[in-house]
């Protein structure tokens, strides 16, 4: 009986660590990608593909860390800022033991940065 309780506690700690670690990754990538894109606003050579470049940057930086099929990065450019939203669904390994967690666990992160020149396409 004690072994079952200890296994549940250990599996809960492991899965909790995976959830927190994944959340840290997507939070950091949202912030880094928003900064990457905000600096590029106003550059005529980058402006036409800026949103796609930011979304690709998220995918490049998370390759090997996260399952790309479960990753959904979106970037939104407004006249004064760039917003990056990342959604990710984390599949739990110990699902039969941790039935109170949703599986997959939905995680998301947002970051908004003001554009460098204060206006899209401005100078």
VOVOTOR-489388 format. One record per residue (C-alpha): residue number from 1; x, y, z. Coordinates in nm, 3 decimals. Example, Ala and Ser with C-alpha at 12.3 -4.5 7.8 and 13.67 -1.06 7.14 Angstrom:
% VOVOTOR-489388
pt n->1, X->1.230, Y->-0.450, Z->0.780 $
pt n->2, X->1.367, Y->-0.106, Z->0.714 $
% end
This chain:
% VOVOTOR-489388
pt n->1, X->0.000, Y->0.000, Z->0.000 $
pt n->2, X->0.282, Y->0.238, Z->0.087 $
pt n->3, X->0.461, Y->0.158, Z->-0.242 $
pt n->4, X->0.154, Y->0.261, Z->-0.443 $
pt n->5, X->0.136, Y->0.594, Z->-0.261 $
pt n->6, X->0.509, Y->0.655, Z->-0.312 $
pt n->7, X->0.481, Y->0.573, Z->-0.683 $
pt n->8, X->0.192, Y->0.818, Z->-0.719 $
pt n->9, X->0.391, Y->1.089, Z->-0.544 $
pt n->10, X->0.702, Y->1.027, Z->-0.757 $
pt n->11, X->0.501, Y->1.021, Z->-1.081 $
pt n->12, X->0.322, Y->1.341, Z->-0.977 $
pt n->13, X->0.656, Y->1.511, Z->-0.913 $
pt n->14, X->0.795, Y->1.395, Z->-1.248 $
pt n->15, X->0.490, Y->1.505, Z->-1.446 $
pt n->16, X->0.468, Y->1.833, Z->-1.255 $
pt n->17, X->0.831, Y->1.901, Z->-1.344 $
pt n->18, X->0.766, Y->1.825, Z->-1.711 $
pt n->19, X->0.465, Y->2.058, Z->-1.714 $
pt n->20, X->0.656, Y->2.340, Z->-1.545 $
pt n->21, X->0.964, Y->2.291, Z->-1.766 $
pt n->22, X->0.757, Y->2.300, Z->-2.084 $
pt n->23, X->0.574, Y->2.610, Z->-1.963 $
pt n->24, X->0.910, Y->2.779, Z->-1.900 $
pt n->25, X->1.026, Y->2.692, Z->-2.254 $
pt n->26, X->0.719, Y->2.835, Z->-2.427 $
pt n->27, X->0.716, Y->3.145, Z->-2.204 $
pt n->28, X->1.080, Y->3.217, Z->-2.286 $
pt n->29, X->1.028, Y->3.155, Z->-2.657 $
pt n->30, X->0.727, Y->3.386, Z->-2.668 $
pt n->31, X->0.933, Y->3.664, Z->-2.510 $
pt n->32, X->1.242, Y->3.604, Z->-2.727 $
pt n->33, X->1.038, Y->3.584, Z->-3.048 $
pt n->34, X->0.841, Y->3.899, Z->-2.966 $
pt n->35, X->1.166, Y->4.085, Z->-2.911 $
pt n->36, X->1.313, Y->3.942, Z->-3.233 $
pt n->37, X->1.012, Y->4.062, Z->-3.430 $
pt n->38, X->0.978, Y->4.400, Z->-3.259 $
pt n->39, X->1.334, Y->4.493, Z->-3.351 $
pt n->40, X->1.264, Y->4.407, Z->-3.716 $
pt n->41, X->0.959, Y->4.632, Z->-3.750 $
pt n->42, X->1.030, Y->4.922, Z->-3.983 $
pt n->43, X->1.300, Y->4.735, Z->-4.176 $
pt n->44, X->1.170, Y->4.735, Z->-4.536 $
pt n->45, X->1.354, Y->4.412, Z->-4.620 $
pt n->46, X->1.189, Y->4.221, Z->-4.330 $
pt n->47, X->0.848, Y->4.386, Z->-4.313 $
pt n->48, X->0.663, Y->4.176, Z->-4.576 $
pt n->49, X->0.744, Y->3.845, Z->-4.403 $
pt n->50, X->0.790, Y->3.959, Z->-4.043 $
pt n->51, X->0.496, Y->3.766, Z->-3.890 $
pt n->52, X->0.597, Y->3.445, Z->-4.071 $
pt n->53, X->0.960, Y->3.500, Z->-3.969 $
pt n->54, X->0.861, Y->3.529, Z->-3.603 $
pt n->55, X->0.651, Y->3.211, Z->-3.618 $
pt n->56, X->0.936, Y->3.026, Z->-3.790 $
pt n->57, X->1.179, Y->3.154, Z->-3.525 $
pt n->58, X->0.966, Y->2.990, Z->-3.254 $
pt n->59, X->0.970, Y->2.661, Z->-3.444 $
pt n->60, X->1.346, Y->2.675, Z->-3.505 $
pt n->61, X->1.428, Y->2.751, Z->-3.141 $
pt n->62, X->1.200, Y->2.478, Z->-3.004 $
pt n->63, X->1.303, Y->2.206, Z->-3.250 $
pt n->64, X->1.434, Y->1.914, Z->-3.048 $
pt n->65, X->1.277, Y->2.046, Z->-2.727 $
pt n->66, X->0.906, Y->2.028, Z->-2.809 $
pt n->67, X->0.691, Y->1.813, Z->-3.037 $
pt n->68, X->0.639, Y->2.045, Z->-3.334 $
pt n->69, X->0.304, Y->1.884, Z->-3.421 $
pt n->70, X->0.161, Y->2.006, Z->-3.087 $
pt n->71, X->0.312, Y->2.357, Z->-3.110 $
pt n->72, X->0.102, Y->2.649, Z->-3.242 $
pt n->73, X->0.286, Y->2.983, Z->-3.258 $
pt n->74, X->0.098, Y->3.291, Z->-3.378 $
pt n->75, X->0.224, Y->3.645, Z->-3.418 $
pt n->76, X->0.006, Y->3.953, Z->-3.447 $
pt n->77, X->0.142, Y->4.287, Z->-3.561 $
pt n->78, X->-0.041, Y->4.606, Z->-3.461 $
pt n->79, X->0.061, Y->4.967, Z->-3.531 $
pt n->80, X->0.249, Y->4.993, Z->-3.200 $
pt n->81, X->0.334, Y->4.638, Z->-3.091 $
pt n->82, X->0.399, Y->4.278, Z->-3.181 $
pt n->83, X->0.220, Y->4.003, Z->-2.986 $
pt n->84, X->0.338, Y->3.642, Z->-2.988 $
pt n->85, X->0.108, Y->3.368, Z->-2.857 $
pt n->86, X->0.228, Y->3.008, Z->-2.822 $
pt n->87, X->-0.007, Y->2.718, Z->-2.753 $
pt n->88, X->0.122, Y->2.370, Z->-2.673 $
pt n->89, X->-0.043, Y->2.044, Z->-2.571 $
pt n->90, X->0.180, Y->1.835, Z->-2.343 $
pt n->91, X->0.110, Y->1.463, Z->-2.346 $
pt n->92, X->0.144, Y->1.308, Z->-1.998 $
pt n->93, X->0.329, Y->0.978, Z->-1.958 $
pt n->94, X->0.174, Y->0.866, Z->-1.630 $
pt n->95, X->-0.186, Y->0.919, Z->-1.736 $
pt n->96, X->-0.331, Y->0.604, Z->-1.573 $
pt n->97, X->-0.182, Y->0.706, Z->-1.240 $
pt n->98, X->-0.264, Y->1.077, Z->-1.260 $
pt n->99, X->-0.628, Y->1.074, Z->-1.365 $
pt n->100, X->-0.705, Y->1.419, Z->-1.219 $
pt n->101, X->-0.488, Y->1.595, Z->-1.482 $
pt n->102, X->-0.629, Y->1.663, Z->-1.827 $
pt n->103, X->-0.441, Y->1.476, Z->-2.097 $
pt n->104, X->-0.296, Y->1.642, Z->-2.297 $
pt n->105, X->-0.226, Y->1.938, Z->-2.070 $
pt n->106, X->-0.297, Y->2.267, Z->-2.255 $
pt n->107, X->-0.023, Y->2.526, Z->-2.202 $
pt n->108, X->0.002, Y->2.875, Z->-2.346 $
pt n->109, X->0.221, Y->3.183, Z->-2.324 $
pt n->110, X->0.188, Y->3.539, Z->-2.451 $
pt n->111, X->0.435, Y->3.819, Z->-2.493 $
pt n->112, X->0.381, Y->4.166, Z->-2.634 $
pt n->113, X->0.662, Y->4.405, Z->-2.725 $
pt n->114, X->0.637, Y->4.763, Z->-2.843 $
pt n->115, X->0.784, Y->4.812, Z->-3.185 $
pt n->116, X->1.116, Y->4.993, Z->-3.200 $
pt n->117, X->0.997, Y->5.284, Z->-3.408 $
pt n->118, X->0.649, Y->5.300, Z->-3.255 $
pt n->119, X->0.470, Y->5.250, Z->-3.586 $
pt n->120, X->0.448, Y->4.968, Z->-3.835 $
pt n->121, X->0.640, Y->5.058, Z->-4.146 $
pt n->122, X->0.741, Y->5.393, Z->-4.001 $
pt n->123, X->1.091, Y->5.529, Z->-3.993 $
% end
